[in-house]
């Protein structure tokens, strides 16, 4: 679907999934921009962030929800009794960044997911270039914004630390 907001100063909400499998994180070459990103995309008007997250991962990486575990990164949040509402998973990171030359921006909700598979099968029309990066390989990679590199490294460290406990 097209951008909801495209005029200067307007914002779109997006999600990104930092996937980790056996100490590596997935980056894909963006299909339009000259950079690498995790699976990510717009939250459509009829979606929650969680629905958009799993849809984007399926479209861009071909990984099913059943093979993913969404990490809870803010366990200090109170849990409320809900009757007519539902909780939305808390992102581990939220950032705002400009997009292209038209002046619109994204507010990105970043989530960490552990993947049970490293089999990547992007849908037709999606970028077919991808790679699973180790923490050290990300240190040397220059084709992604530093925030993406740091998010990936953080996710690898977080999951590795949980496994060592």
Buried (B, 14 or more C-beta within 10 A) or exposed (E): EEBBBEEEEEEBBBBBBBBBBBBBBBBBBBEEEEEBBBBBBBBEEEBEBBBBBBBBBBBBBBBBBEBBBBBEBEEEEEEEEEEEEEEEBBBBBEBEEEBEEEEBBBEBBBBBBBBEBBEBEBEEEBBEEBBBBBBEBBEEBEEBEEEBBEBBBBBBEBBEEEEEE
